[in-house]
Amino acid sequence: MTISLNVNDKIVQLEVDPDTPLLYVLRNDLELNGPKFGCGVAQCGACTVLVDGRPQRSCVMPVAAVAGRSIVTLEGLGSREHPHPLQTAFIKEQAMQCGYCSNGMMMTAAALLAKNKRPTEDDIRTALRGNLCRCGAHGRIVRAVSEAARNGHDGDTS
């Protein structure tokens, strides 16, 4: 079946089984490496992408469910040459160790900052509670999100 996706503001047409998890399409067909396969059951957050501005677990979302909707991956937030303010804050605060959770943390944080320009530490911790980090970088991650908010990041993912 041909499915049309809007990924990082680019329309792509793909011949794919409609039940294929979005994560597989993003990584295998579109070669986007931001979203990661972690648990495969929507528990860890490594596969998080924004769908119409809301964080969604792409490992359990059938690609047909997002046809025609706006999908933003970590690659859509910024580039190496022009990093997104949230990415800059993660680098400044050294908010990653192994980096595996970083995708989900940043995508979830971007959605939070889009609706709450000045989140408290509790707001940030609440928003990120479903994203797992085994390295124990939670404190630095919270500081990075706070830093992005202090610098006026508005959560805009365009």
N, C-alpha and C positions, 0 to 999 in steps of 0.2 A: 504494500500500500504506500502511496506517496503522501508524505506528511510535510507540511510547511511549518518551519519553526523560525521564530525571531530570536536569535541568540546574539547578545551583545550588539544590538541594533543592526544586525545583518540578517536578511531573510535567506534561509536555505531550504531547499527541497531535497528530501531524502526518501529513498525507497527502503522502508523498514517495517518490520512487524509492529503493529500498533501497541502490542503488549510489552515491547522491549523497554526495560527501565531507562529513563532519561539519562541516568549516569552513563550507561553503556554507549548511548548515542553520542553524548558529549565527548567522552574519552576516546572511543574507538572510531567513530565515524567523523567527528569534527576535530579530533586530535587536540582537545583542550585538557590540560593537565591540572587545572586548579582544583576542581572537585575530585575528591579521593574516594576509593572504595575502602570503607572501614569495616563495618559490621554487616552490611547488607540487609539490615532489618530496621533502619531508621532510628537507631538508638545512640549513635556516637556523634553524628553531625558532620563528619568529615566530607560528606557528599553534598553539603548544603549549597543551594543556588537560590537566587531571588527569582520568583515567578510573580509577575505583576507587583514587584516591590516587597513581597513577603517571603521570608525564608522557608524553603521547602526542602525536604530530603529527597534527592534525586534518585537514590538507590531503589526506592519503592514506588516511584511515580511513573506510570506508563507514559511513554512518549506521546501517545494519542491524547492524553489529558492536558497537554500543554500546547497543542497545535494552535497557532495563531496568537498565543499569549507572549508577553515579553519575558524573556529569560536572560538573566545576567549572571555570568560566572565571574570568578576572581579575575580572569583575563579582561573582563569588561569593566572592572573598576579602574584600572590604570595599567600602565606599561612600565617597563624598566626605565625608559627615557622620561616618562611623565607619570610617576607613581601617584596614586590616589592619596589624599591626605591621611586616610586610615592606614594605608600601607606604609606611608612615611612614619607615622606614629609607631607602628609595630616594629619597624627597623630601629627607630630612635630608642625605644624602650626595651629593645632586645626581647620582644614578647614571643619568642619562639625558641624552642630548643631543637627538637627533631623536625618541626615544621608540619607534621602530619595533620594536626588539628587546625592549623592556621587558616586554611580555606574556610572552614565552617565558622570559626570564630569571627573572621573579618566579614563574611557575608551576613551573619546574624547581627553583628555590630552595625553594619551599614544600614540594615533595616531598622534597627533601634534608633540610630541617629537621624534617620529620615523622619521619624515621627516624634522624637524627643530630642530637641537640640541641646539640652543641658541635663543629661541624665545624672542622677546621683550614683554613688558607688553601688548602692543596693539595687537601683534600676538596672545597672550594667550586669551585676551578678545574677539577677533574676532572668534577664534576657539570655544570658549565656549558659544558664544552668543545664540545658540539654545538650551542650557541646562538651565532649570529654577530652581531657588532656592528660595523658599518662606521665608526661615529663614534669608536671607540677609548675608550669609557667603561669598559672592562673593570676597571681598577683601582678605580674608584668603585663599580662593581657588586659586586665582591668585598667592599669595605668595607661596603657596605649589608647584604649577607647576613651578614657577621660581626657587624655592629651588631644586626641582628634576633636573632641567636643569643645575643649577650651580654645582651640585654634579656629573655631567657627565652622568646622565641617558640618555641612547641612544634610549629609546622608545621600545627596544626589548621586545616582548611579549612572547618569547619562554623560 
